[in-house]
């Protein structure tokens, strides 16, 4: 099989693991593909045989991608894989790692199962955000889109529409527009609901709203949403917590389900609700 490696290269543990992983895969006759970042930073690369993924358009030639790091690593890999349908296996190298299916303790046994065909793929919904402000921009997220006031001290008004019908106008620090996958991220911290990842829903949660009547709302993913910003001075858009853009005050943000899903490798014995209990402390006093 052809296996790609995408990693958080700032984690020392990744570099400790990489040589043994390369040897393990070579012994079993598999071909390894490294991203240009990993290849460029690896001091001992000359001792190993591998190919390089030069651009995102080359992802379809590999059978699956190892995303080694934390949730941020998986989110970054997902945005680059995008519509190309390459399955991603998340490897947890520290921190919370809520999205990762594999830990260092069970890394090789789990990898053995994938290579033996004893795994499955789970499709996770992606959102598409279209910014219209004179210079149109389209972004995609596996977790969330966040619009906020940036470094401005004033609250902002965010008018939320669905299928061109006004729902409400939030006066707050901003809005979190989340996928089911992202419901356990910033959305959860801001008081939004947990949404099972196999559902097709969009959650909108205000950040520190000015009134007690402002509440999160959950809408069907088939609906197109629109957000406008009446009387705003500054607006910032954050994409999966990793990319930031300044928007003009007259910008309009359209949100819809993307025309593709992200294919995450998982296992029959994985239990989403057990993960909620063990990693997020669901139900614990």
C-alpha positions as CSV (number, residue, x, y, z in Angstrom):
1,X,0.0,0.0,0.0
2,X,1.0,3.7,-0.4
3,X,0.9,5.5,2.9
4,X,1.3,9.3,3.3
5,X,2.7,11.0,6.4
6,X,1.5,14.4,7.5
7,X,2.7,15.6,10.9
8,X,3.1,18.3,13.5
9,X,6.8,18.7,13.0
10,X,7.1,20.8,16.1
11,X,6.5,17.7,18.3
12,X,9.8,16.0,19.1
13,X,7.9,12.7,19.7
14,X,7.1,12.6,15.9
15,X,10.8,12.6,15.0
16,X,11.5,9.9,17.6
17,X,8.8,7.7,16.0
18,X,9.5,8.4,12.4
19,X,12.6,6.2,11.9
20,X,10.9,3.1,13.4
21,X,7.7,3.7,11.5
22,X,9.7,3.9,8.2
23,X,11.5,0.6,9.0
24,X,8.2,-1.1,10.0
25,X,6.5,-0.1,6.8
26,X,9.4,-1.1,4.6
27,X,9.7,-4.5,6.2
28,X,6.0,-5.1,5.2
29,X,6.6,-3.9,1.6
30,X,4.6,-0.6,1.8
31,X,5.6,2.6,0.1
32,X,5.9,5.8,2.1
33,X,5.1,9.3,0.9
34,X,6.3,12.3,2.9
35,X,5.0,15.9,2.7
36,X,7.5,18.4,1.6
37,X,7.6,19.9,5.1
38,X,8.5,16.6,6.8
39,X,11.0,15.8,4.1
40,X,12.6,19.2,4.3
41,X,13.1,19.1,8.1
42,X,14.2,15.5,8.5
43,X,17.9,15.3,9.2
44,X,18.2,11.6,8.6
45,X,16.2,11.3,5.5
46,X,19.1,10.0,3.3
47,X,19.0,6.7,5.2
48,X,15.5,5.9,4.0
49,X,13.6,5.3,0.8
50,X,10.4,7.3,0.2
51,X,8.5,9.5,-2.3
52,X,7.3,13.1,-1.8
53,X,3.9,14.6,-1.9
54,X,4.7,17.9,-3.7
55,X,1.1,19.3,-4.0
56,X,-2.3,18.5,-2.6
57,X,-3.4,17.2,-6.1
58,X,-1.1,14.2,-5.4
59,X,-3.1,12.9,-2.4
60,X,-5.3,10.6,-4.6
61,X,-2.3,8.5,-5.4
62,X,-1.9,7.3,-1.8
63,X,-4.2,4.8,-0.1
64,X,-4.4,6.8,3.2
65,X,-2.8,9.6,5.1
66,X,-1.4,9.4,8.6
67,X,-2.1,12.7,10.4
68,X,0.4,12.6,13.3
69,X,0.0,15.2,16.0
70,X,-3.2,16.6,17.6
71,X,-6.6,17.9,16.5
72,X,-5.0,20.9,14.8
73,X,-2.8,18.5,12.7
74,X,-5.9,16.6,11.6
75,X,-7.8,19.8,10.7
76,X,-4.9,21.0,8.6
77,X,-4.6,17.7,6.8
78,X,-8.3,17.7,6.1
79,X,-8.3,21.1,4.5
80,X,-5.5,20.1,2.2
81,X,-7.0,16.7,1.3
82,X,-10.3,18.5,0.7
83,X,-12.4,17.0,-2.1
84,X,-9.8,14.4,-3.0
85,X,-11.3,11.6,-0.9
86,X,-8.0,10.4,0.6
87,X,-8.8,8.7,3.9
88,X,-7.1,10.1,7.0
89,X,-6.0,8.2,10.1
90,X,-5.5,10.5,13.1
91,X,-2.5,9.6,15.4
92,X,-2.6,11.3,18.8
93,X,0.9,12.5,19.9
94,X,-0.1,14.5,23.0
95,X,-2.7,17.0,24.3
96,X,-6.4,16.3,24.1
97,X,-6.5,14.7,20.7
98,X,-10.3,14.4,20.6
99,X,-10.4,13.6,16.8
100,X,-7.5,11.1,16.7
101,X,-8.5,7.5,16.5
102,X,-5.1,6.1,17.5
103,X,-2.8,6.7,20.4
104,X,0.9,5.8,20.7
105,X,0.0,2.9,23.0
106,X,-1.9,1.1,20.2
107,X,-0.3,2.7,17.1
108,X,1.2,-0.4,15.5
109,X,-1.7,-2.8,16.2
110,X,-4.2,-0.2,14.8
111,X,-2.0,0.4,11.8
112,X,-1.8,-3.3,11.3
113,X,-5.6,-3.5,11.2
114,X,-5.8,-0.7,8.6
115,X,-3.3,-2.4,6.4
116,X,-5.2,-5.7,6.8
117,X,-8.5,-4.1,5.8
118,X,-9.9,-4.4,9.3
119,X,-11.0,-0.8,9.5
120,X,-13.7,1.4,8.1
121,X,-14.1,5.0,7.0
122,X,-16.4,7.6,8.7
123,X,-17.6,10.6,6.6
124,X,-17.4,13.9,8.5
125,X,-19.4,16.8,7.2
126,X,-17.5,19.9,5.9
127,X,-18.8,23.5,5.7
128,X,-18.1,25.9,3.0
129,X,-18.0,29.6,3.8
130,X,-18.2,32.2,1.0
131,X,-17.2,35.8,1.9
132,X,-18.6,38.5,-0.4
133,X,-17.0,41.8,0.2
134,X,-15.7,43.0,-3.1
135,X,-13.0,40.4,-3.2
136,X,-14.8,37.1,-2.8
137,X,-13.2,34.3,-0.9
138,X,-14.3,30.6,-0.3
139,X,-13.0,28.6,2.6
140,X,-13.8,25.1,3.9
141,X,-13.8,23.8,7.5
142,X,-14.1,20.5,9.3
143,X,-14.6,22.2,12.7
144,X,-15.9,25.8,12.6
145,X,-16.0,29.2,11.1
146,X,-15.7,32.0,13.7
147,X,-16.6,35.7,13.1
148,X,-15.7,38.1,15.8
149,X,-14.7,41.7,16.6
150,X,-11.0,41.1,16.3
151,X,-9.0,43.5,18.4
152,X,-11.9,46.0,18.6
153,X,-13.4,46.5,22.0
154,X,-17.0,47.1,20.7
155,X,-19.5,44.3,20.5
156,X,-20.7,43.5,17.0
157,X,-24.1,42.8,15.5
158,X,-24.4,39.7,13.5
159,X,-27.7,39.2,11.6
160,X,-28.4,35.5,10.9
161,X,-30.5,34.4,8.0
162,X,-31.6,31.0,6.7
163,X,-32.8,30.7,3.1
164,X,-33.0,34.5,3.1
165,X,-35.3,34.6,6.2
166,X,-34.0,36.5,9.2
167,X,-33.6,34.4,12.3
168,X,-32.3,37.0,14.7
169,X,-29.6,39.6,15.2
170,X,-27.0,38.7,17.9
171,X,-25.2,41.4,19.8
172,X,-22.1,39.7,21.0
173,X,-18.3,39.2,20.6
174,X,-19.1,37.1,17.6
175,X,-20.5,33.9,16.3
176,X,-19.3,30.3,16.0
177,X,-20.7,28.4,13.0
178,X,-19.9,24.8,13.7
179,X,-20.1,21.3,12.1
180,X,-21.1,18.3,14.2
181,X,-17.3,17.5,14.4
182,X,-16.6,21.0,15.7
183,X,-19.4,20.9,18.3
184,X,-16.9,19.6,20.9
185,X,-14.4,22.4,20.2
186,X,-14.9,26.2,20.6
187,X,-18.7,25.7,20.3
188,X,-18.7,23.6,23.5
189,X,-16.6,26.1,25.4
190,X,-19.0,28.9,24.5
191,X,-22.0,26.9,25.8
192,X,-23.2,25.3,22.6
193,X,-24.6,21.8,22.3
194,X,-22.7,18.6,21.6
195,X,-23.9,17.2,18.2
196,X,-23.3,13.6,17.2
197,X,-20.8,13.6,14.3
198,X,-23.0,11.4,12.1
199,X,-25.7,14.1,11.9
200,X,-26.1,16.7,9.1
201,X,-26.5,19.8,11.2
202,X,-25.1,23.3,11.5
203,X,-24.8,24.9,15.0
204,X,-24.6,28.7,15.5
205,X,-23.5,29.8,18.9
206,X,-23.0,33.4,20.0
207,X,-19.8,34.3,21.8
208,X,-20.5,36.2,25.1
209,X,-23.9,37.6,24.0
210,X,-25.1,40.8,25.5
211,X,-28.5,39.5,26.4
212,X,-29.8,36.4,28.2
213,X,-32.3,35.8,25.4
214,X,-29.5,35.0,22.9
215,X,-29.2,31.2,22.5
216,X,-27.4,28.8,20.2
217,X,-29.5,27.4,17.4
218,X,-29.2,24.2,15.4
219,X,-30.2,24.1,11.7
220,X,-30.3,21.5,8.9
221,X,-27.2,21.3,6.8
222,X,-29.3,21.6,3.7
223,X,-30.1,25.2,4.5
224,X,-27.9,28.0,3.3
225,X,-27.1,30.5,6.0
226,X,-26.2,34.1,5.6
227,X,-24.6,36.5,8.2
228,X,-24.4,40.2,7.8
229,X,-22.8,42.8,10.1
230,X,-24.8,45.9,10.5
231,X,-22.9,48.8,12.2
232,X,-19.7,46.8,12.4
233,X,-16.3,48.5,12.6
234,X,-14.0,45.5,12.3
235,X,-14.7,41.8,11.6
236,X,-12.3,38.9,11.7
237,X,-13.0,35.5,10.2
238,X,-11.1,32.5,11.6
239,X,-11.1,29.2,9.8
240,X,-10.7,26.0,11.9
241,X,-8.8,28.1,14.4
242,X,-5.8,28.2,12.0
243,X,-6.4,30.8,9.3
244,X,-7.5,34.4,9.9
245,X,-8.9,37.0,7.5
246,X,-10.0,40.6,8.1
247,X,-13.4,41.3,6.5
248,X,-14.8,44.7,5.5
249,X,-17.8,46.0,7.5
250,X,-20.1,45.5,4.5
251,X,-19.1,41.9,4.1
252,X,-21.7,39.1,3.8
253,X,-20.8,35.6,4.8
254,X,-22.7,32.7,3.2
255,X,-22.5,29.2,4.8
256,X,-23.5,26.0,3.2
257,X,-22.6,22.3,3.4
258,X,-19.6,21.6,1.2
259,X,-20.0,19.3,-1.8
260,X,-17.7,16.8,-0.2
261,X,-17.0,15.0,3.1
262,X,-13.8,14.1,4.8
263,X,-13.1,10.4,5.1
264,X,-11.7,9.5,8.5
265,X,-10.5,6.0,9.2
266,X,-12.1,4.4,12.3
267,X,-12.6,1.0,13.9
268,X,-15.6,-1.0,14.9
269,X,-14.8,-0.9,18.6
270,X,-14.6,2.9,18.7
271,X,-17.3,4.4,20.9
272,X,-18.0,8.1,20.5
273,X,-19.8,8.5,23.8
274,X,-17.1,6.7,25.7
275,X,-14.7,9.3,24.2
276,X,-16.9,12.1,25.4
277,X,-16.8,10.5,28.9
278,X,-13.1,9.8,29.1
279,X,-11.7,12.9,27.3
280,X,-14.3,15.6,28.0
281,X,-15.6,14.3,31.3
282,X,-19.2,14.1,30.2
283,X,-21.5,13.3,33.1
284,X,-18.8,13.5,35.7
285,X,-19.3,15.6,38.9
